[in-house]
């Protein structure tokens, strides 16, 4: 599994290097350990899944159908 804590740690530790962070987009297969919502410091999170039927504990989500991008 994957842990996403490092994403939010990086943002927190480097906020002074960015002009404006409006949210976080995470591309994932959904097999992960989700951080607690407090870890996001109020940033909106969009989870883009490469596998179907995922429900994140917070944020918005969408599923990317990789078959749509295959050459015919």
C-alpha positions as CSV (number, residue, x, y, z in Angstrom):
1,X,0.0,0.0,0.0
2,X,0.9,3.7,-0.3
3,X,0.8,6.5,2.2
4,X,0.1,10.0,1.1
5,X,1.2,11.7,4.3
6,X,4.4,12.8,2.5
7,X,2.5,14.9,0.0
8,X,0.9,17.0,2.8
9,X,4.2,17.1,4.8
10,X,6.0,18.5,1.7
11,X,3.3,21.2,1.2
12,X,3.4,22.2,4.8
13,X,7.2,22.3,4.9
14,X,7.5,24.2,1.6
15,X,4.6,26.6,1.7
16,X,7.0,29.6,1.5
17,X,8.2,28.4,-1.9
18,X,4.8,28.6,-3.6
19,X,2.8,31.6,-4.4
20,X,-0.6,30.0,-4.0
21,X,-1.7,26.4,-3.5
22,X,-5.4,25.9,-4.3
23,X,-5.6,22.2,-3.9
24,X,-4.1,18.8,-4.4
25,X,-4.7,16.3,-7.2
26,X,-3.6,12.7,-6.5
27,X,-3.5,10.0,-9.2
28,X,-3.7,6.6,-7.5
29,X,-4.9,3.1,-7.9
30,X,-6.7,3.5,-4.5
31,X,-4.6,1.0,-2.6
32,X,-3.4,3.3,0.0
33,X,-3.4,4.4,3.6
34,X,-5.3,7.7,3.6
35,X,-4.1,10.5,5.9
36,X,-6.4,12.0,8.4
37,X,-8.3,15.0,6.9
38,X,-6.5,17.3,9.4
39,X,-3.3,16.5,7.5
40,X,-4.6,18.5,4.5
41,X,-4.7,21.8,6.5
42,X,-8.0,22.6,4.7
43,X,-6.7,22.1,1.1
44,X,-9.2,20.6,-1.2
45,X,-8.2,17.2,-2.5
46,X,-9.2,15.6,-5.8
47,X,-8.5,11.8,-6.0
48,X,-8.2,10.5,-9.6
49,X,-8.4,6.7,-9.4
50,X,-7.1,4.3,-12.0
51,X,-9.3,1.5,-10.6
52,X,-13.1,1.6,-10.2
53,X,-15.3,1.7,-7.2
54,X,-13.2,3.8,-4.8
55,X,-14.6,6.1,-2.1
56,X,-12.1,8.4,-0.4
57,X,-12.7,9.4,3.2
58,X,-12.6,13.1,2.2
59,X,-12.3,15.2,-0.9
60,X,-13.8,14.7,-4.4
61,X,-13.0,11.8,-6.6
62,X,-13.2,10.6,-10.3
63,X,-12.1,7.5,-12.1
64,X,-9.8,7.6,-15.1
65,X,-10.7,4.9,-17.6
66,X,-7.3,4.0,-19.2
67,X,-9.0,2.1,-22.0
68,X,-10.3,5.5,-23.3
69,X,-6.7,6.4,-24.1
70,X,-5.5,3.2,-25.9
71,X,-4.8,3.4,-29.7
72,X,-7.2,1.4,-31.8
